[in-house]
Amino acid sequence: MSSIRRYEKIMEVLLTNKEVTVAELSEKLGVTGKTIREDLTRLEEQGLIVRVHGGALLAQGDQFGILPSKAPLVKHAEEKADIARKALKHINPNDIIALDGGSTTLEIARRLDNQPLTVITNDVYIISELAVKDNIRLVVPGGYRVRNMLAGPEATSYVKQLNIQKAFISATGIHPEHGLSIYTGELIDFKRALIETAREVTAVVNHHKLGQTALRTFASLDEITRIITDSRLPAEAGRPFTDAGIPIE
């Protein structure tokens, strides 16, 4: 197994359990404890985990666009609400939109009026939120469940057949050079399908994520239409993106 695949597997375990021991990872991945400790060092250097005695913890678990439970949604709640209010200004009756999985896109779903819309999503929390809004046509691509997301080749293939007008995309980090990134490969194909299919692609990320880079890049800056973030973004943090021609709201 390559090192990049081991990193992904380690992050997948931490997303579910929040904490893991070296012994558990060694058994699960079939490699030595020395290899696991070296892997954990690399992941800690990237700010993705925190090393503890005998293992590791997930760092900033609510920042990564994949939610193991609803508990993390409380953190940065006002920032997410700020982003959602701005995003709603880009959504009109009868639009066909896609909501990528994540806590910020969930906040957008919560604030959507019960109006004629078509919404494509793979997030089970968003599905639950929108199922009671009977004027919204909810489209679920299918696939297998990965924590709170649905993924797999069937979901990706289905999305590629759709006419999506506006996609709202989440990310672990967004960087002027490294683009939009996440730290597990399971959802990259689905995100790519949304980006390649939609006429407009809006990255919805809180200000902490600008300038950050995670393990796997899934889109370059020139593939998105705009960035929507919260009002706490320092001007200097946004300048590299606007200099690159990407509007920030």
C-alpha positions, -999 to +999 in steps of 0.1 A: +000+000+000+014+034-010+020+060+017-007+084+003-032+055+005-021+048+041-026+085+050-061+084+036-069+052+055-057+067+087-078+099+082-108+077+074-104+059+107-101+091+126-131+106+110-152+078+124-135+074+158-117+107+165-089+088+182-068+058+172-038+039+186-006+030+167-014-007+174-049-005+159-036+012+127-007-013+124-031-042+125-057-026+102-032-015+076-008-045+079+023-025+084+048-020+113+043+003+142+074+022+130+057+029+096+025+041+113+045+064+136+063+079+106+029+083+089+014+101+119+044+124+120+038+134+084+001+140+090+008+161+121+032+182+101+003+190+078-019+200+108-044+172+101-039+152+134-025+157+169-001+131+182-009+117+217+009+089+236+005+057+217-017+072+189-034+103+175-064+125+176-082+142+147-074+179+146-103+203+140-127+176+131-154+200+120-132+217+094-131+189+068-165+188+052-173+153+064-193+150+096-193+119+118-222+133+139-242+165+143-222+177+173-195+197+153-222+218+137-223+240+167-187+252+162-184+283+140-222+284+138-224+322+131-197+320+104-217+292+087-249+312+090-231+343+075-219+322+045-254+306+040-271+340+039-247+352+012-252+319-008-289+322-007-287+354-027-274+333-057-303+309-056-335+317-075-369+299-078-367+270-104-329+268-102-313+234-104-286+234-077-262+210-061-252+210-024-220+192-017-218+175+017-207+195+047-218+216+077-219+249+057-240+235+029-262+220+055-268+255+068-277+266+033-303+238+031-318+247+065-323+283+053-338+274+019-374+285+015-399+258+006-399+271-030-398+254-065-362+242-067-343+211-078-316+202-053-290+175-059-271+163-029-252+133-015-253+144+022-278+124+043-282+153+067-292+177+039-315+150+025-332+148+059-335+186+061-350+190+026-373+160+026-400+179+045-399+208+020-424+195-005-419+222-031-382+213-034-375+185-058-348+164-041-325+144-062-303+118-045-277+102-068-274+070-047-242+051-039-229+037-006-226+056+026-193+071+038-201+086+072-227+113+063-221+111+025-232+089-003-204+080-028-194+055-054-193+052-092-231+050-096-235+084-079-207+100-100-221+086-133-256+098-125-245+133-117-226+136-150-259+132-168-276+162-151-279+198-161-268+215-129-269+253-129-252+261-096-230+239-074-220+249-039-188+230-030-172+224+004-135+218+010-110+212+038-087+239+024-085+264-004-051+277-015-040+300-043-015+275-056-029+241-045-066+248-052-094+231-033-084+201-013-097+174+011-079+147+030-096+115+018-100+103-018-134+087-014-154+118-023-132+133-050-149+117-079-183+130-068-169+165-062-153+164-097-186+154-112-204+184-096-177+208-108-175+195-143-213+195-147-223+228-131-224+261-150-214+280-118-192+266-090-192+284-057-168+273-029-185+279+004-158+279+031-152+297+064-123+321+066-101+296+085-098+274+054-084+301+030-047+296+025-049+260+038-040+228+020-051+193+028-039+159+014-057+157-019-064+185-044-097+180-062-101+213-081-079+242-093-089+278-086-097+285-122-125+259-121-146+279-096-167+309-102-164+325-067-156+320-031-182+328-004-168+331+031-177+348+064-171+384+072-141+376+095-118+371+066-088+394+069-082+415+037-047+402+033-058+366+034-082+372+006-059+392-016-041+362-033-075+349-045-088+382-059-054+388-075-059+354-092-093+367-106-115+348-081-142+370-066-147+367-028-179+375-011 
